[in-house]
Amino acid sequence: MVRSFSVKSNDYMYVIYVSGLIRSILSLHDLINNKINAKEVEAERAKREKEEEVEKKQKEEELRKKVDDKKAAENETK
């Protein structure tokens, strides 16, 4: 009877150990996926900011060109 309880206890401990290992592995997998997703989001954000900066520079250049053209037109009329 003692041996039977001992075997049963060992079986329970084994199940607890294996379930703990599985839970740890799944948590690590989720952590890695989260890190990968965070890097992708950061790369997209950096790309979007760069595109916005380029668009802003283009708009400034267009505005500057319009102002220069207007000044040139005013100088020609004088």
PyRosetta script that sets phi, psi and omega in degrees:
from pyrosetta import init, pose_from_sequence

init()
pose = pose_from_sequence("MVRSFSVKSNDYMYVIYVSGLIRSILSLHDLINNKINAKEVEAERAKREKEEEVEKKQKEEELRKKVDDKKAAENETK")
pose.set_psi(1, -42.1)
pose.set_omega(1, 178.6)
pose.set_phi(2, -61.9)
pose.set_psi(2, -42.8)
pose.set_omega(2, 179.1)
pose.set_phi(3, -63.3)
pose.set_psi(3, -39.6)
pose.set_omega(3, 179.3)
pose.set_phi(4, -62.6)
pose.set_psi(4, -44.3)
pose.set_omega(4, 177.9)
pose.set_phi(5, -65.7)
pose.set_psi(5, -36.9)
pose.set_omega(5, 179.2)
pose.set_phi(6, -64.1)
pose.set_psi(6, -45.2)
pose.set_omega(6, 179.3)
pose.set_phi(7, -64.5)
pose.set_psi(7, -42.8)
pose.set_omega(7, -179.6)
pose.set_phi(8, -64.0)
pose.set_psi(8, -42.2)
pose.set_omega(8, 177.7)
pose.set_phi(9, -62.2)
pose.set_psi(9, -42.8)
pose.set_omega(9, 178.9)
pose.set_phi(10, -63.5)
pose.set_psi(10, -38.1)
pose.set_omega(10, 177.8)
pose.set_phi(11, -63.6)
pose.set_psi(11, -43.1)
pose.set_omega(11, 178.9)
pose.set_phi(12, -63.0)
pose.set_psi(12, -44.1)
pose.set_omega(12, 179.7)
pose.set_phi(13, -63.7)
pose.set_psi(13, -37.8)
pose.set_omega(13, 178.5)
pose.set_phi(14, -63.7)
pose.set_psi(14, -43.8)
pose.set_omega(14, 179.1)
pose.set_phi(15, -62.4)
pose.set_psi(15, -43.0)
pose.set_omega(15, 178.6)
pose.set_phi(16, -63.3)
pose.set_psi(16, -42.7)
pose.set_omega(16, 179.4)
pose.set_phi(17, -62.0)
pose.set_psi(17, -48.3)
pose.set_omega(17, -178.9)
pose.set_phi(18, -64.7)
pose.set_psi(18, -41.0)
pose.set_omega(18, 179.0)
pose.set_phi(19, -65.2)
pose.set_psi(19, -36.2)
pose.set_omega(19, 175.9)
pose.set_phi(20, -64.5)
pose.set_psi(20, -41.4)
pose.set_omega(20, 177.3)
pose.set_phi(21, -62.7)
pose.set_psi(21, -44.6)
pose.set_omega(21, -179.7)
pose.set_phi(22, -63.0)
pose.set_psi(22, -43.1)
pose.set_omega(22, 179.4)
pose.set_phi(23, -62.4)
pose.set_psi(23, -40.7)
pose.set_omega(23, 178.5)
pose.set_phi(24, -64.1)
pose.set_psi(24, -43.2)
pose.set_omega(24, -179.8)
pose.set_phi(25, -63.8)
pose.set_psi(25, -42.8)
pose.set_omega(25, 178.5)
pose.set_phi(26, -64.8)
pose.set_psi(26, -39.0)
pose.set_omega(26, 178.1)
pose.set_phi(27, -64.4)
pose.set_psi(27, -42.7)
pose.set_omega(27, 177.9)
pose.set_phi(28, -63.7)
pose.set_psi(28, -39.4)
pose.set_omega(28, 178.5)
pose.set_phi(29, -62.6)
pose.set_psi(29, -44.3)
pose.set_omega(29, 177.5)
pose.set_phi(30, -63.3)
pose.set_psi(30, -39.1)
pose.set_omega(30, 178.9)
pose.set_phi(31, -63.4)
pose.set_psi(31, -43.3)
pose.set_omega(31, 178.8)
pose.set_phi(32, -64.6)
pose.set_psi(32, -44.5)
pose.set_omega(32, 177.6)
pose.set_phi(33, -61.1)
pose.set_psi(33, -40.0)
pose.set_omega(33, 179.2)
pose.set_phi(34, -63.7)
pose.set_psi(34, -41.4)
pose.set_omega(34, 179.5)
pose.set_phi(35, -65.1)
pose.set_psi(35, -41.4)
pose.set_omega(35, 178.1)
pose.set_phi(36, -62.5)
pose.set_psi(36, -45.5)
pose.set_omega(36, 178.8)
pose.set_phi(37, -62.4)
pose.set_psi(37, -39.5)
pose.set_omega(37, 179.2)
pose.set_phi(38, -63.7)
pose.set_psi(38, -39.9)
pose.set_omega(38, 177.9)
pose.set_phi(39, -64.8)
pose.set_psi(39, -41.0)
pose.set_omega(39, 178.9)
pose.set_phi(40, -64.1)
pose.set_psi(40, -43.0)
pose.set_omega(40, 178.9)
pose.set_phi(41, -63.5)
pose.set_psi(41, -42.3)
pose.set_omega(41, 179.4)
pose.set_phi(42, -64.0)
pose.set_psi(42, -39.8)
pose.set_omega(42, 179.0)
pose.set_phi(43, -65.7)
pose.set_psi(43, -41.6)
pose.set_omega(43, 177.8)
pose.set_phi(44, -63.9)
pose.set_psi(44, -41.2)
pose.set_omega(44, 179.3)
pose.set_phi(45, -63.3)
pose.set_psi(45, -43.2)
pose.set_omega(45, 179.4)
pose.set_phi(46, -64.3)
pose.set_psi(46, -40.7)
pose.set_omega(46, 179.1)
pose.set_phi(47, -64.0)
pose.set_psi(47, -44.0)
pose.set_omega(47, -179.9)
pose.set_phi(48, -63.7)
pose.set_psi(48, -41.9)
pose.set_omega(48, 178.7)
pose.set_phi(49, -63.8)
pose.set_psi(49, -39.5)
pose.set_omega(49, 179.2)
pose.set_phi(50, -64.7)
pose.set_psi(50, -43.0)
pose.set_omega(50, 178.3)
pose.set_phi(51, -63.4)
pose.set_psi(51, -40.3)
pose.set_omega(51, 178.2)
pose.set_phi(52, -64.0)
pose.set_psi(52, -38.6)
pose.set_omega(52, 178.9)
pose.set_phi(53, -64.9)
pose.set_psi(53, -41.6)
pose.set_omega(53, 178.7)
pose.set_phi(54, -63.6)
pose.set_psi(54, -44.1)
pose.set_omega(54, 178.6)
pose.set_phi(55, -62.3)
pose.set_psi(55, -40.6)
pose.set_omega(55, 179.2)
pose.set_phi(56, -62.7)
pose.set_psi(56, -43.3)
pose.set_omega(56, 178.7)
pose.set_phi(57, -64.0)
pose.set_psi(57, -39.6)
pose.set_omega(57, 178.5)
pose.set_phi(58, -63.5)
pose.set_psi(58, -43.0)
pose.set_omega(58, 179.0)
pose.set_phi(59, -63.6)
pose.set_psi(59, -41.3)
pose.set_omega(59, 178.0)
pose.set_phi(60, -62.8)
pose.set_psi(60, -41.8)
pose.set_omega(60, 179.1)
pose.set_phi(61, -63.8)
pose.set_psi(61, -43.0)
pose.set_omega(61, 178.8)
pose.set_phi(62, -62.6)
pose.set_psi(62, -43.4)
pose.set_omega(62, 179.2)
pose.set_phi(63, -64.4)
pose.set_psi(63, -43.5)
pose.set_omega(63, 179.3)
pose.set_phi(64, -62.5)
pose.set_psi(64, -40.0)
pose.set_omega(64, 179.1)
pose.set_phi(65, -65.1)
pose.set_psi(65, -42.3)
pose.set_omega(65, 178.1)
pose.set_phi(66, -61.6)
pose.set_psi(66, -42.8)
pose.set_omega(66, 179.3)
pose.set_phi(67, -64.6)
pose.set_psi(67, -43.4)
pose.set_omega(67, 178.7)
pose.set_phi(68, -62.6)
pose.set_psi(68, -41.9)
pose.set_omega(68, 178.4)
pose.set_phi(69, -63.8)
pose.set_psi(69, -39.9)
pose.set_omega(69, 180.0)
pose.set_phi(70, -66.6)
pose.set_psi(70, -41.6)
pose.set_omega(70, 177.8)
pose.set_phi(71, -64.7)
pose.set_psi(71, -40.0)
pose.set_omega(71, 179.9)
pose.set_phi(72, -65.8)
pose.set_psi(72, -40.1)
pose.set_omega(72, 178.4)
pose.set_phi(73, -64.7)
pose.set_psi(73, -39.4)
pose.set_omega(73, 178.5)
pose.set_phi(74, -67.1)
pose.set_psi(74, -38.2)
pose.set_omega(74, 179.2)
pose.set_phi(75, -67.1)
pose.set_psi(75, -36.4)
pose.set_omega(75, 179.6)
pose.set_phi(76, -68.2)
pose.set_psi(76, -35.2)
pose.set_omega(76, -179.3)
pose.set_phi(77, -73.1)
pose.set_psi(77, -22.1)
pose.set_omega(77, -179.2)
pose.set_phi(78, -81.2)
pose.dump_pdb("model.pdb")
